Amino acid sequence: MINVAIVDDDILVAAALKTILEADETITVSGTGSDGREAVRIYQKFHPDVLLMDIRMKDMNGLDASEQLLAVYPDAKILLLTTFSDDEYIVKALKFGVKGYLLKQDYGSIIPAIKAVYTGQTVFGNEIISRIPDLLEHKDAFLYKDFEIGEREYNIITLVAEGLSNREIAGELHLSEGTVRNYLSGILDKLNLRNRTQLAIFYYRHF
């Protein structure tokens, strides 16, 4: 069972989301809130598997709450759901390390996105992901070999950046899932990164 918390300042939207999610028998909603401060309290109380949160909210917005939570709980799985595809929001969300960013209009993708984030994937709506390379700052050519990143590791990096799970990467490269995990751990150490979201951002910055 996937434990989800919902935070949205529109009570009707929060209620609708709860109804949609709990129609799926693999998902339960442990708590709801209406602003970023409540999001922090709810996460500390319930430690949900996935925190589904709006961005624009009174008192504390979803981005500030994400930054605060991820500073303390770097493995928190936060999925931002918003009506706004503002470029600044997208960049901040990526840099903070949220696991996904979807537009509210795309209701049909919410449950699949929650399940993907739960399994460790990073999920962005099609409209969002097509803009990421242009939004993130580009650097001069980055030489992965200077960090002892080999061809196999680079292939894994690119697949992580595309949002594939360890299992999917294993299938693509004909490796075991455990081998992929070991490779990924080594890559994060070599590049001094914390998680696969930061790795995806790193890749796009140096693309």
N, C-alpha and C positions, 0 to 999 in steps of 0.2 A: 504494500500500500504506500503510495506517495503522499506524504504530508505536505500540504501547501498552505501558506498564509497569503491573504490578499489585502493590499493597502491601496485604497482609492478614495479621494475626497468626495466623489459622487456616490452617495449611498445606494442609489438605484443601480449604478454600474457595478458596484461591489456585490450587491445581491444577485445581479444577473450573472456575474462571473462565478459566484459560488454555486448557483444552480447549474450552470453549464459544466463546471468541473465535477461536481458531485454526481452528475448523470453518468459519469464514467466510473465504474465500480472499482477501478484501481487507484482512484484519487480521493483523498479526504481533506477537507478544509478545517484546519485547527484553530484559525483565528482570523479576524478582519480588523482593519484599522482605517483611519481617514487622513493621516499625515505622517511625515517622516519620523517624528518623535515616537508615535505609536508603533511605527514599523520597527524601530530599534527595540522598544520594549517587548513587542510581540516576538521578535526573533530571539531575544534573550530568554524569554519565558518558554517558548515552544521549540526553538531550534528546528524550524521546518526544513524539509528536504529542499523545497524551492520557495523563494519569496517572490510573489508576483506583485509588482508595484508600479503605480502611476508615477509620472515625473512631476508635473505641475500640481503642487498642493500647498495649502497655506501653512504658515509657521515653519516647517522644514520640508523642502521638496525631496523627491525621490533620489536625485543625484547626490545631494548632501547626505541623506540617510545611507545610501550605498557606500559612499566614501567612508563614513564613520563605521559602518558595520564591517567592511572589508579590511579596515585597519586593525580591527580586533579579531575578526573571524575571516581570515584570508581564503578559506575554503567555502565560504557562504555562496550559495547558488542563487543569484538574484536575476530575475527576468523582468526587464522594464517593459511596460505596456503603456503606450501613449498615443494621443492623437497628433502629436507633433514630431515631425522628422527633421527638426532643426539641426543644422550641421554641428553647432557647438555642443548640443546635447549628445550627439552620437560620439563625437571625439572624447568628451569627458567620460561617457559611459565605458568606452573602450579602455581608456587609460586607468580608470578606477578598477577595472577587472570584472565588470558584470558579465554574466554568462549569456545574456541575450537582450535584444532590443526589437520589439515588435510594435507595429501600428495597431491601434484598437480596431480599425476598420477590418482587419484580417482575422475575424473571430474564429474562422475555421482552422487556423494554424495554432491556436493557443494550446490546446491539449497536446498535439504532437510536439510542440516546442517545449512544454513542461516535461514531457517524457524524455526528450532528447537531452535537456539540461540535467535532468535527474541522473542520466547515465554518463554524464561528464562531457557532453558536447557543448559547443558554443553555437548559439543560434541567432541569426539576424534575418529579418525579412528580406525578400528579394530586392525591394526598393532600397533598403539600407545597405546591404552588402555590396551592391554594384557601385556604391559611392565611396566605400571605405578607402580604397587605394588613393583617391584624389583628396580625401579629407586629411589623412595623416601625413605628417611632414616627411618628405622624401630626403634621403641623405645621399652622399656620394656613394659610389659602388662599394658594397660591403664584402669583404673577403672572408667567407666562412672558414676557409682553410686556415686562416690565421688563428682561429679558435679550435683548431683540430676537429672541425666538423667535416665528416666524410660524405660521400655521395649518398649512401644509404640514410644517414642521419638527415641530410638535406631533403631527401624525398619525404621523410617522415614530417619534417617541419612544414613542407608545402601542403601535405595532406591535413595536418592539424589546422593550418590556416584556412583550409577549405571547410573546416567544421566536422571532419570525420572523427568517429570514436576510435578507441584503440582496436576494437574488434574489426571495424571496417578497414582500418589501416593494415591490420594483419592480413585481411583478405586480399587487399590490393597488392601487397608486397610479398605475399606468400610466406608470411612469418607467423610464429605463434603470438598470441596476445601477450604472454609474459615477456617475450623478446622485445615487443614494441614498447612495453612499459619500461623495460631496462634501458632501451635506447633513449626513450623520452626523458627518463631521470638523468641520464648522462648529458643529454643536450641542455637541459635546464641548468645543470651544474656548470657546464662550460660557458654558457652565456649569462650566468648569474641571474636567472629568472626564477620566479616562484611557481608559476603554473602555466597550463596550456593556453589560457587566454592571453597572458603576457607574451607568450611565444608567438601567437598569431599576430598580435600588434607589432611585435619586433619584426616579424617577417614583412608585414606590409610597409613598415617604415623604411625598410632596406630593400624593397622590391625594385 
